[in-house]
Amino acid sequence: MDTRKLADEISQSAPFFNKTLIGNITPARLWIFFIRYVCPVVIGLVLLSTIGVL
Amino acid sequence: MSTRGQWGSRLGFIMAAAGSAVGLGNIWRFPYVTGQNGGGAFLFVYMLCVLLIGLPLIYNEIALGRLTGKNAVGAFRDSGGNRFWVITGAVLALCVSFFVLSYYSVIAGWTIGYIISEFTDFIKDFDTFISTAWYVVPLFALFMLVTVIIVLGGISGGIERASKLLMPLLFILVFAVMLRSLTLPGAMEGVKYYLTPDFSKITSKVILAALGQAFFSLSVGWGILITYGSYLPKNENIVTSGLWVAVMDTLVAVLAGFMIFPAVFAFGKDPAQGTALVFQVLPDVFNSIPSGGNIVGALFFLLLCVAALTSSISMIEVPASYLIDEKKWRRKNAAWVIGILAFIVGIPSALSGGASAFFTNMQIPFFGGTVKAGFFRHYGRHFWRTAHCNSSLYHQPVHRLGYGYPQTGR
């Protein structure tokens, strides 16, 4: 699912999720960045660590 | 049009979701891991992990549940992703909750035994207790029964009502035991061990341990928050609700350290004992408290039991909501079937001294002896051929109870 749809769902009841912080960065954009790029890498590392590869 | 249950209030959702996250792991695993990995320094890293990784994932799951308005399987299907990952996610969500429930409830049953034992002293030692089927299986059944009864009540009438009662009770118990623990002579040594930051211990392995603990503790990736999110009304704020869930979970874990380490240090015990710390060391510690030790002990195990109960109801809800939504089962039937199946699946675990030995060391009382079998090593038709009798392993506990199996095996 497109993470933007989920961000819209979150901001539906939390309007500040789309409020600009600095430049054109909003909490929603930060959240999408973490969900798309940071979390998958981190989860992968934890899984590799769990099975003893790292 | 079928009507799905909904949380009656925001507080109800927060209590239920936080209750799902707060479990046995918060109370025994977190303080132990913290103490072992740099105390305050680990705490700092852990909180960063919760904030940067755990919290975004909590929001993700709640939003997915609320957007689709479906159980974990339905939500994955509606997410429209790659078929392989949709099936993998759905199967994992169902299987993880169901199988964890089956052995988690065994351990939760032990806590009921320990509550009773604080007043009757029927548990002489941990190993004997967990290998005595006549104790652990009925306690396991009792815990599962209570879980099913709560889930039978539905979302607002069962899970929400129970969580609103159990979570405040859990916090009261945490504070009561913590106060007694902190007022013991020598308790401050435990606080120092727990909180003194030692940044030299922060390595990449420790960061991974903190991440693992965050995933383990926050209930992300199980489908629980997707399911609970699907019962959340559209006007409820996901950001603040999710934040409360993470804060409450972390708070209980941090406070648990103030409960355990002061008591352990006050009585000169080894803090690095993991599960044994909770079930073997702490009962001795509580019994050594000059006045009201058994009451503190009973409160502590009641706290463990409550923490386990708030988690186990969420584990039943994931597969139950699948059967209700997708297969159009009645809640009553779904809850009973999942509960009974999880009980049956959990019996080998109960008979083998808990989850750790399940796959390698299953022991079944069998015609006057015990069949001891490595579950995977002897899987399939080889299971019956290669299973071997070992009556001696089982004799001690049953003789202690006065039942007495014959000395020979099958």
Interface residues (C-beta under 8 A of the other chain):
Chain A: M1 T3 K5 L6 A7 E9 I10 Q12 S13 A14 F16 F17 P27 W31 F34 I35 V38 C39 V42 I43 L45 V46 S49 T50 L54
Chain B: L52 I53 P56 L57 Y59 N60 A63 L64 R66 L67 D78 S79 G80 G81 S204 K205 L208 L211 G212 F215 K234 N235 E236 N237 I238 V239 T240
